Amino acid sequence: QVQLVESGGGLVQPGGSLTLSCAASGSTFSRSCIGWFRQAPGKEREEVTTMYADGGTTTYHDSVKGRFTVSLDNAKKVMYLQMDSLKPEDTAMYYCVAGGIFSTATMTCRLNMNARFGGQGTQVTVSS
């Protein structure tokens, strides 16, 4: 069974950048919906980005479009989230996920946010 470990979070000033990593052990991401979600204190979980490991359409939450980019190195079993032009409202705990439902009609994924496989998340704080 896959185990996930997130890293790369930290404190950054508004307008700055961070790259989050999600390393998988025990399995690759093949044939899976994968992505990132975040949760800020007192707020609901929010799906940030989704992708199907073997192709399909990558999706982004409207609030991060044009600023965040998800990528996958399946050979290394690592998923990345490049975050640019960070804003204070991006402050949250970020979690990666390996699991969800793939729609053949839209070629997009809907994440199962409970499929964290042991990941503890990585904190992103955007503040001056």
Secondary structure by P-SEA (a helix, b strand, c coil): cbbbbbcbbbbbcccbbbbbbbbbccccccccccccccccccccccccccccccccbbbbcccccccbbbbbcccccbbbbbbcccccccccbbbbbcbbbbbccccbbbbcccccccccbbbbbbcc
